[in-house]
Amino acid sequence: MNRTRLNTVLGIIRNILSNLIRDIKILDHYQSDDREYLKIRIKLSKGFVEIREYIIGNTIRSYAYYFEFHGKRIWWNNKPHHKHISTYPHHRHEDGEVLPLEKPSLEEFLKHIREILKQEIQEFTS
């Protein structure tokens, strides 16, 4: 079987978010020649994550990673706007601000979300 980015992403999700996952849905996926597009929604114990990537060859050309819970929204992407950001086109939206994104990767995004949820759980159980 041909290993796709989808398979890789599902493995990353399960590895990093493991016990927080309630459901994973592949909303869209296609692959042709050297191109692949994926859109995944992950329902978590608190909130949800949505992942979108467009890949050409082995390069992620565009991505958008989104997280929402309790009205809080965080998303990272590389849309070519916000040219004033030092890491342009990579940037993150958090707490109503547009900020530089030093480590633009799915792994870093999911780790960031995991830490936010760990804090939420600790605050709830304290």
RODO-2510 file (C-alpha; in nm, 4 decimals, decimal comma):
residues 126
     n   res          X          Y          Z
     1     m     0,0000     0,0000     0,0000
     2     n     0,1227     0,3480    -0,0867
     3     r     0,1972     0,5554     0,2260
     4     t     0,0167     0,8870     0,2005
     5     r     0,0438     1,2043     0,4064
     6     l    -0,3003     1,1130     0,5419
     7     n    -0,1594     0,7962     0,7013
     8     t     0,1282     0,9964     0,8496
     9     v    -0,1045     1,2673     0,9867
    10     l    -0,3380     1,0112     1,1470
    11     g    -0,0375     0,8534     1,3199
    12     i     0,0818     1,1941     1,4466
    13     i    -0,2663     1,2762     1,5786
    14     r    -0,2979     0,9460     1,7633
    15     n     0,0529     0,9713     1,9031
    16     i     0,0235     1,3261     2,0399
    17     l    -0,3437     1,3518     2,1388
    18     s    -0,4053     0,9838     2,2222
    19     n    -0,6301     0,9802     2,5304
    20     l    -0,7939     1,3164     2,4439
    21     i    -0,9460     1,1864     2,1177
    22     r    -1,3172     1,1042     2,1060
    23     d    -1,3551     1,0726     1,7266
    24     i    -1,1585     1,1298     1,4051
    25     k    -1,3371     1,2052     1,0775
    26     i    -1,1754     1,2383     0,7378
    27     l    -1,3876     1,5140     0,5866
    28     d    -1,2038     1,5270     0,2547
    29     h    -0,9068     1,3502     0,0997
    30     y    -0,7795     1,3135    -0,2514
    31     q    -0,4569     1,2131    -0,4103
    32     s    -0,3455     1,2303    -0,7706
    33     d     0,0022     1,2060    -0,9141
    34     d     0,2236     1,4002    -0,6728
    35     r    -0,0572     1,6014    -0,5080
    36     e    -0,2586     1,5307    -0,1984
    37     y    -0,5231     1,7222    -0,0056
    38     l    -0,6606     1,6306     0,3339
    39     k    -0,9138     1,7732     0,5741
    40     i    -0,9616     1,6033     0,9099
    41     r    -1,1765     1,6865     1,2124
    42     i    -1,0846     1,5499     1,5532
    43     k    -1,3423     1,5634     1,8300
    44     l    -1,1612     1,5877     2,1619
    45     s    -1,2701     1,5466     2,5211
    46     k    -1,2887     1,9273     2,5150
    47     g    -1,3400     2,1000     2,1808
    48     f    -1,2226     1,9980     1,8367
    49     v    -0,9293     2,0297     1,5976
    50     e    -0,9482     2,0686     1,2227
    51     i    -0,6472     2,0011     1,0001
    52     r    -0,6122     2,0981     0,6356
    53     e    -0,3061     2,0396     0,4210
    54     y    -0,2290     2,0611     0,0519
    55     i     0,0841     1,8724    -0,0469
    56     i     0,2804     1,8713    -0,3716
    57     g     0,5524     1,6096    -0,3859
    58     n     0,6893     1,5924    -0,0326
    59     t     0,6233     1,9592     0,0461
    60     i     0,3275     2,0936     0,2407
    61     r     0,2350     2,3927     0,0220
    62     s    -0,0489     2,5215     0,2366
    63     y    -0,1835     2,4315     0,5755
    64     a    -0,4393     2,5456     0,8288
    65     y    -0,4586     2,3957     1,1770
    66     y    -0,7542     2,5048     1,3887
    67     f    -0,8588     2,4400     1,7493
    68     e    -1,1715     2,5528     1,9307
    69     f    -1,3094     2,4974     2,2784
    70     h    -1,5162     2,7061     2,5215
    71     g    -1,5240     2,9932     2,2715
    72     k    -1,1433     3,0021     2,2485
    73     r    -1,0053     2,9730     1,8954
    74     i    -0,6470     2,9102     1,7934
    75     w    -0,5289     2,8566     1,4403
    76     w    -0,1993     2,8392     1,2584
    77     n    -0,1635     2,8796     0,8820
    78     n     0,0547     3,0010     0,6001
    79     k    -0,1933     3,2101     0,4035
    80     p     0,0051     3,4899     0,2394
    81     h    -0,1387     3,7818     0,4325
    82     h    -0,0143     3,9572     0,7477
    83     k     0,3087     4,0556     0,5732
    84     h     0,4172     4,2523     0,8814
    85     i     0,4727     3,9285     1,0768
    86     s     0,8417     3,8351     1,1035
    87     t     0,7737     3,4710     1,0116
    88     y     0,5574     3,5583     0,7061
    89     p     0,3739     3,3723     0,5612
    90     h     0,3641     3,1457     0,8708
    91     h     0,1573     3,2922     1,1533
    92     r    -0,0801     3,2043     1,4339
    93     h    -0,4044     3,3520     1,5582
    94     e    -0,4471     3,3366     1,9338
    95     d    -0,6493     3,5437     2,1804
    96     g    -0,7536     3,7815     1,9019
    97     e    -0,3962     3,8540     1,7958
    98     v    -0,1926     3,7604     1,4908
    99     l     0,1502     3,6441     1,6049
   100     p     0,4717     3,5052     1,4537
   101     l     0,4923     3,1288     1,4173
   102     e     0,8461     3,0105     1,4845
   103     k     0,7889     2,6345     1,4483
   104     p     0,5212     2,5791     1,1816
   105     s     0,4444     2,2092     1,1993
   106     l     0,1476     1,9879     1,2736
   107     e     0,3411     1,8199     1,5537
   108     e     0,4104     2,1529     1,7285
   109     f     0,0482     2,2632     1,6866
   110     l    -0,0886     1,9428     1,8401
   111     k     0,1610     1,9603     2,1284
   112     h     0,0499     2,3201     2,1931
   113     i    -0,3144     2,2092     2,2012
   114     r    -0,2309     1,9169     2,4292
   115     e    -0,0652     2,1550     2,6774
   116     i    -0,3655     2,3894     2,6736
   117     l    -0,5976     2,0987     2,7459
   118     k    -0,3705     1,9642     3,0207
   119     q    -0,3869     2,3060     3,1896
   120     e    -0,7650     2,3088     3,1512
   121     i    -0,7932     1,9652     3,3098
   122     q    -0,5592     2,0615     3,5977
   123     e    -0,7591     2,3784     3,6664
   124     f    -1,0819     2,1769     3,6618
   125     t    -0,9523     1,9135     3,9042
   126     s    -0,7787     2,1590     4,1419
***
